[in-house]
């Protein structure tokens, strides 16, 4: 394809997908003042560095202006095809009239079904049908929306060794069966590392002794685990000393919610279904890192399958409407119509917070909760979020 004429869309993926598929020599964007010219130039400079780009701004409420500019484009680029997506009603009317009069090839790319659909005079060849859909990653979705990836947050890993997988499963089983005590264990490790077991605490003496028994028991369990999750454990009447196996284990035993993120990350990786699986990724909304008053977010777990990015927010117990709004904003900005939002919790969300749960369903946000983990339904839920 020599020249691709695109009607600018508010959906980032619709502005780039056909171009990535056909790799034209030239892309001409036609749209209103809302066109993100700078972001699109940055994206295509990364993905199609040899492509030439032009942008034509029109008054979307003025049919005469739209028709005049479109005729100018078609005259300048006679060997072109128009992709019909985005724009507005008047833009469609103007394009429809001209492609009918001048028999301009026009098509629509059905992203969700991965099909090229002829609109007018567009010959779909066998070669086109055999074009391989571009493999997208989270970085592509963020970049096409004008943002950037800024590395990792509280944990920086992109894969798990077989040994680390077993360690995470071991920690998960302790956590899931002892959730409240797990929180107390993490509090202890955060605040009382190498301190006296009999230090003052907010618990009664009886509670404190039970609490300490649990700590001793679980630390002994970790020390004797197949992977020796903690090392050099020494427990006396007054003090506990040990060393962590590695930095991931240390962070997991000093952050109450990290085990939930790691376990979901592990499940998604083992499925061998997604094109990309990430944990603890920092995104910058406007692609300018370290800028004052910059907007950034840490994504707990993200998955990509085909044209669908999946954003998973992990919460141990309580999920608020604010949490739902945050994940919804991320999905709309960086996933658009193809994005999927998920909240994951080990609480009984649907029964404990029915109003917020209903709100999540109304917003199209999927929920993974306690029973889904208990009855091993998480893999099925993740696999069902997007068709294979």
Secondary structure, DSSP 8 states (H G I E B T S, - for coil): --EEEEE--SSHHHHHHHHHHH--SEEEEEE-TT--HHHHHHHHHHH-TT-EEEEEE--TT-HHHHHHHHHHHHHH-SSEEEE--SS-HHHHHHHHHHHHHHT-EEEEEETTTTEEEEEES----HHHHT-------HHHHHHHTT-EEEEESS---S---HHHHHHHHHHHHHHHHSHHHHHHHHHHHHH-TT--TTS--SS-HHHHHHHHHHHHHHHHHHHTSTT-SEEEEEE-SS-EEEEESSHHHHHHTT-TTHHHHHHHHHHHHHHT--SEEEEEEEEETTS-TT-TT--EEEEEEEEEETTEEEEEEEESS---HHHHHHHHHHHHHHTGGG-EEEEEESS-HHHHSHHHHHHHHHTT-EEE-HHHHHTT-HHHHHHTTS--
